[in-house]
Amino acid sequence: MAKVTIADIAREAQVSVTTVSRFINGNYGKMSQTTRDRIQQTVDRLEYRPSASARRMRQQSTHVVGVIVADISNVFSSLLFNGIYAELQPAGYDVMLMNSNNAIEQEHGEIDRLLSQEVDGLIIQPNSRRFATYEPIISSRTPLVMVDRETTDQPETVSKVVSDNEDSCRRLGETLADLGYENLVVVSRTRSEVSAQALRIAGLRRAAEERHMLMLTIEADSHDGDWLQREIGTTLDHLNGRTALISLMGPLLFDVLAVLRTLGIRYPQDIGLVSFDDWRWSQYVQDGIYLLEQDPQLLGRQAARNLLDQIRSRGDDKTGDPYAASQWITLPVTTVASPSV
């Protein structure tokens, strides 16, 4: 008689192989009692018994770490992964890179696949606002670090590594007020439920309220350059007093610069120009652009270091508590001054 596999169990119980694997390993997460009962009945009926070697393998380290970034085409994600790899590869870990494309469903499928591969840990740039989305990872006791973006209600026992988004932008707003700016026009582009840009907007709004500046926001989303040109042009036409235009991400700055050139708007003569960015290419634009600069490679390195601490806390036999080594880390944002304001 042929040996029964977990694929046989999955087919008979009408669930995924990943669900069966989690059941066998005791990682029930949000699995309903009905599903658990159905799988158990199928296991009993088919007389499935995991082999001793398979049980040993599940208790041993695979030396593979999964990384899920939100947009692999973004320079930020590339630099973030570079930092992660620079720490994990010398430590003897292979790294599986996944691209969620800023889609929660795609991210969910990638998490399932990585957990089914028994990876030693996960680093995720999250797409979901709710931390509950990631509970299956905690249920499986897999070391986890959330990086760059912040979910709501994240337990303190789960690591996160982020930039100082809100306070750095609050300080930027105060600096602009001190320079005599009366209006802030903030341009953002968010692709998922959760974005670091939301905290940057919150910081700028705090400063605007405290220093009595007018703040307007333009959400570019997936709109094209013509739409952005109309929005920026119309907004600036209706403002009186000194205005600072602020791009909240590096790739968006390319579009903003194109709009300003088309409209014939000069900086700092007509407006001030500021950007939140990941690298200093903008120093070569005219005399440079005033930046708030984060370091995605350092974000990646810190995330990887903490993940390694969690993996070591759990031990090769996976019996220790991985979250004992968890940390919340906030990295500083550097101000790169230039005459664009």
NUVOBA-711433 format. One record per residue (C-alpha): y, z, x; residue in one letter; residue number from 0. Coordinates in pm, whole numbers, always signed. Example, Ala and Ser with C-alpha at 12.3 -4.5 7.8 and 13.67 -1.06 7.14 Angstrom:
2
      Y      Z      X r   k
   -450   +780  +1230 a   0
   -106   +714  +1367 s   1
end
This chain:
341
      Y      Z      X r   k
     +0     +0     +0 m   0
   +342    -96   +138 a   1
   +567   +187   +251 k   2
   +840   +274     -1 v   3
  +1196   +230   +131 t   4
  +1532   +355    +10 i   5
  +1603     -3   -100 a   6
  +1304    +27   -336 d   7
  +1441   +356   -468 i   8
  +1786   +201   -521 a   9
  +1646    -97   -708 r  10
  +1428   +114   -936 e  11
  +1701   +373  -1004 a  12
  +1965    +99  -1048 q  13
  +2206   +249   -794 v  14
  +2330   +140   -452 s  15
  +2144   +198   -127 v  16
  +2442   +408    -14 t  17
  +2402   +636   -317 t  18
  +2032   +685   -244 v  19
  +2109   +754   +122 s  20
  +2364  +1017    +24 r  21
  +2121  +1176   -221 f  22
  +1846  +1199    +40 i  23
  +2088  +1355   +289 n  24
  +2218  +1603    +30 g  25
  +2566  +1450    +24 n  26
  +2619  +1451   -351 y  27
  +3001  +1433   -358 g  28
  +3103  +1325   -710 k  29
  +2753  +1200   -793 m  30
  +2679  +1285  -1154 s  31
  +2387  +1507  -1245 q  32
  +2243  +1218  -1447 t  33
  +2239   +993  -1141 t  34
  +2087  +1267   -926 r  35
  +1815  +1327  -1181 d  36
  +1739   +955  -1207 r  37
  +1710   +917   -830 i  38
  +1494  +1229   -801 q  39
  +1261  +1102  -1075 q  40
  +1232   +767   -897 t  41
  +1163   +938   -562 v  42
   +889  +1147   -724 d  43
   +738   +854   -914 r  44
   +723   +627   -608 l  45
   +619   +918   -385 e  46
   +890   +840   -132 y  47
   +884  +1055   +181 r  48
  +1141   +999   +460 p  49
   +975   +975   +798 s  50
  +1016  +1250  +1055 a  51
  +1183  +1003  +1293 s  52
  +1435   +906  +1025 a  53
  +1516  +1270   +963 r  54
  +1567  +1324  +1338 r  55
  +1795  +1020  +1357 m  56
  +2014  +1156  +1078 r  57
  +2051  +1480  +1274 q  58
  +2156  +1303  +1595 q  59
  +2484  +1148  +1701 s  60
  +2515   +771  +1663 t  61
  +2814   +754  +1902 h  62
  +2986   +520  +1657 v  63
  +3323   +591  +1495 v  64
  +3469   +400  +1201 g  65
  +3838   +309  +1186 v  66
  +4002   +168   +870 i  67
  +4353    +26   +908 v  68
  +4568    -94   +621 a  69
  +4678   -432   +757 d  70
  +4521   -570  +1072 i  71
  +4785   -846  +1090 s  72
  +5062   -588  +1133 n  73
  +5162   -510  +1493 v  74
  +5165   -141  +1400 f  75
  +4794   -147  +1310 s  76
  +4706   -330  +1633 s  77
  +4894    -75  +1845 l  78
  +4744   +212  +1645 l  79
  +4391    +83  +1707 f  80
  +4470    +28  +2074 n  81
  +4555   +397  +2107 g  82
  +4239   +502  +1921 i  83
  +4017   +279  +2134 y  84
  +4179   +401  +2457 a  85
  +4051   +752  +2381 e  86
  +3715   +682  +2218 l  87
  +3576   +412  +2448 q  88
  +3591   +624  +2768 p  89
  +3432   +910  +2572 a  90
  +3128   +689  +2510 g  91
  +3191   +584  +2150 y  92
  +3165   +241  +1995 d  93
  +3438   +173  +1739 v  94
  +3386    -19  +1413 m  95
  +3724   -156  +1297 l  96
  +3772   -231   +927 m  97
  +4072   -384   +749 n  98
  +4140   -253   +397 s  99
  +4418   -510   +339 n 100
  +4616   -236   +160 n 101
  +4361   -239   -125 a 102
  +4204    +82   -254 i 103
  +3885    -85   -378 e 104
  +3832   -263    -47 q 105
  +3893    +62   +138 e 106
  +3642   +240    -86 h 107
  +3374    -18     -5 g 108
  +3441    +15   +367 e 109
  +3409   +392   +351 i 110
  +3075   +353   +174 d 111
  +2951   +110   +439 r 112
  +3060   +331   +727 l 113
  +2903   +643   +576 l 114
  +2579   +452   +520 s 115
  +2585   +368   +893 q 116
  +2593   +743   +967 e 117
  +2907   +710  +1181 v 118
  +3003  +1020  +1377 d 119
  +3356  +1023  +1237 g 120
  +3628   +832  +1053 l 121
  +3995   +761  +1120 i 122
  +4171   +619   +814 i 123
  +4519   +484   +745 q 124
  +4494   +562   +373 p 125
  +4588   +349    +72 n 126
  +4534   +600   -208 s 127
  +4797   +855   -303 r 128
  +4530  +1103   -415 r 129
  +4319  +1277   -154 f 130
  +4039  +1311   -411 a 131
  +3958   +946   -330 t 132
  +3828  +1061     +8 y 133
  +3618  +1357   -112 e 134
  +3285  +1175    -46 p 135
  +3368  +1189   +325 i 136
  +3414  +1566   +306 i 137
  +3095  +1605   +102 s 138
  +2906  +1427   +377 s 139
  +3060  +1663   +635 r 140
  +3179  +1365   +838 t 141
  +3470  +1439  +1077 p 142
  +3787  +1279   +940 l 143
  +4144  +1216  +1052 v 144
  +4408  +1063   +825 m 145
  +4674   +879  +1023 v 146
  +5028   +747   +960 d 147
  +5033   +786   +580 r 148
  +5021  +1112   +386 e 149
  +4817  +1164    +71 t 150
  +4900  +1431   -186 t 151
  +4700  +1753   -207 d 152
  +4529  +1699   +128 q 153
  +4343  +2019   +223 p 154
  +4466  +2194   +537 e 155
  +4108  +2177   +662 t 156
  +4136  +1798   +697 v 157
  +4326  +1652   +992 s 158
  +4627  +1426   +972 k 159
  +4847  +1273  +1241 v 160
  +5182  +1135  +1126 v 161
  +5529  +1053  +1255 s 162
  +5832  +1264  +1170 d 163
  +5938  +1021   +898 n 164
  +6145  +1234   +661 e 165
  +6344  +1455   +898 d 166
  +6416  +1173  +1143 s 167
  +6566   +967   +859 c 168
  +6764  +1262   +731 r 169
  +6915  +1297  +1080 r 170
  +6984   +923  +1085 l 171
  +7174   +953   +758 g 172
  +7382  +1237   +897 e 173
  +7461  +1033  +1210 t 174
  +7575   +738  +1001 l 175
  +7794   +967   +792 a 176
  +7950  +1103  +1112 d 177
  +8023   +744  +1219 l 178
  +8217   +687   +897 g 179
  +7963   +498   +687 y 180
  +8004   +548   +314 e 181
  +7717   +332   +184 n 182
  +7350   +304   +280 l 183
  +7151     -3   +172 v 184
  +6783    +65   +242 v 185
  +6532   -223   +248 v 186
  +6162   -139   +221 s 187
  +5835   -326   +170 r 188
  +5539   -128    +39 t 189
  +5196   -280    -15 r 190
  +4990    +17   -129 s 191
  +5008   +336   -337 e 192
  +5105   +547    -38 v 193
  +5344   +453   +241 s 194
  +5531   +629   +520 a 195
  +5838   +446   +393 q 196
  +5854   +677    +90 a 197
  +5921   +974   +316 l 198
  +6182   +777   +510 r 199
  +6361   +700   +184 i 200
  +6342  +1069    +87 a 201
  +6501  +1172   +418 g 202
  +6784   +922   +384 l 203
  +6842  +1025    +23 r 204
  +6874  +1389   +125 r 205
  +7138  +1299   +382 a 206
  +7322  +1075   +136 a 207
  +7337  +1352   -124 e 208
  +7447  +1615   +126 e 209
  +7712  +1392   +285 r 210
  +7828  +1223    -37 h 211
  +7729   +869    +56 m 212
  +7618   +600   -188 l 213
  +7257   +496   -128 m 214
  +7095   +185   -279 l 215
  +6737    +69   -224 t 216
  +6589   -281   -220 i 217
  +6209   -300   -249 e 218
  +6110   -637   -103 a 219
  +5741   -605   -201 d 220
  +5590   -958   -185 s 221
  +5915  -1139   -266 h 222
  +6013  -1434    -48 d 223
  +6313  -1481   +178 g 224
  +6526  -1646    -89 d 225
  +6484  -1347   -321 w 226
  +6569  -1105    -40 l 227
  +6877  -1309    +49 q 228
  +7002  -1294   -311 r 229
  +6939   -919   -337 e 230
  +7109   -830    -10 i 231
  +7399  -1068    -72 g 232
  +7464   -944   -425 t 233
  +7434   -578   -323 t 234
  +7675   -608    -31 l 235
  +7927   -803   -241 d 236
  +7962   -511   -481 h 237
  +8019   -238   -223 l 238
  +8346   -101    -92 n 239
  +8379    +89   +234 g 240
  +8163    +86   +546 r 241
  +7800     -4   +480 t 242
  +7489    +43   +691 a 243
  +7186   -179   +620 l 244
  +6858     -7   +710 i 245
  +6520   -179   +743 s 246
  +6231    +66   +708 l 247
  +5970   -130   +903 m 248
  +5963   -365  +1199 g 249
  +5822   -681  +1035 p 250
  +6083   -653   +759 l 251
  +6359   -656  +1020 l 252
  +6272  -1019  +1100 f 253
  +6347  -1111   +738 d 254
  +6666   -905   +727 v 255
  +6797  -1073  +1044 l 256
  +6727  -1416   +894 a 257
  +6917  -1322   +577 v 258
  +7219  -1194   +769 l 259
  +7235  -1510   +977 r 260
  +7214  -1732   +667 t 261
  +7485  -1531   +489 l 262
  +7707  -1526   +798 g 263
  +7717  -1146   +803 i 264
  +7787   -996  +1144 r 265
  +7694   -656  +1280 y 266
  +7855   -422  +1356 p 267
  +8172   -608  +1255 q 268
  +8080   -652   +886 d 269
  +7799   -398   +844 i 270
  +7598   -155  +1052 g 271
  +7233   -247  +1115 l 272
  +6949     +0  +1174 v 273
  +6570    -31  +1171 s 274
  +6266   +195  +1176 f 275
  +6039    +15  +1422 d 276
  +5722    +37  +1629 d 277
  +5829   -139  +1947 w 278
  +6152   -245  +2112 r 279
  +6158   -623  +2073 w 280
  +6489   -587  +1889 s 281
  +6664   -483  +2210 q 282
  +6674   -855  +2290 y 283
  +6864   -944  +1970 v 284
  +7231   -970  +2063 q 285
  +7317   -635  +2225 d 286
  +7022   -458  +2062 g 287
  +6960   -295  +1725 i 288
  +6989    +78  +1657 y 289
  +6630   +202  +1615 l 290
  +6426   +493  +1498 l 291
  +6115   +427  +1704 e 292
  +5771   +570  +1639 q 293
  +5481   +532  +1881 d 294
  +5170   +396  +1703 p 295
  +4962   +407  +2022 q 296
  +5034   +778  +2057 l 297
  +4948   +827  +1689 l 298
  +4615   +658  +1758 g 299
  +4547   +862  +2072 r 300
  +4622  +1191  +1896 q 301
  +4403  +1096  +1599 a 302
  +4114  +1005  +1831 a 303
  +4150  +1324  +2035 r 304
  +4135  +1538  +1725 n 305
  +3837  +1344  +1591 l 306
  +3653  +1406  +1920 l 307
  +3729  +1778  +1887 d 308
  +3578  +1774  +1538 q 309
  +3268  +1584  +1654 i 310
  +3215  +1836  +1934 r 311
  +3261  +2125  +1690 s 312
  +2987  +1983  +1470 r 313
  +2753  +1934  +1765 g 314
  +2488  +1670  +1831 d 315
  +2258  +1831  +1575 d 316
  +2539  +1805  +1314 k 317
  +2494  +2166  +1207 t 318
  +2838  +2299  +1308 g 319
  +3158  +2293  +1106 d 320
  +3348  +1974  +1197 p 321
  +3666  +2084  +1020 y 322
  +3706  +2399  +1232 a 323
  +3892  +2178  +1482 a 324
  +4116  +2008  +1224 s 325
  +4492  +1996  +1283 q 326
  +4808  +1869  +1115 w 327
  +5009  +1693  +1385 i 328
  +5359  +1551  +1344 t 329
  +5485  +1336  +1630 l 330
  +5857  +1295  +1705 p 331
  +6051   +978  +1633 v 332
  +6279   +854  +1911 t 333
  +6636   +738  +1851 t 334
  +6723   +425  +2048 v 335
  +7100   +392  +2018 a 336
  +7270    +52  +2029 s 337
  +7608    -96  +1931 p 338
  +7472   -246  +1605 s 339
  +7631    +47  +1414 v 340
end
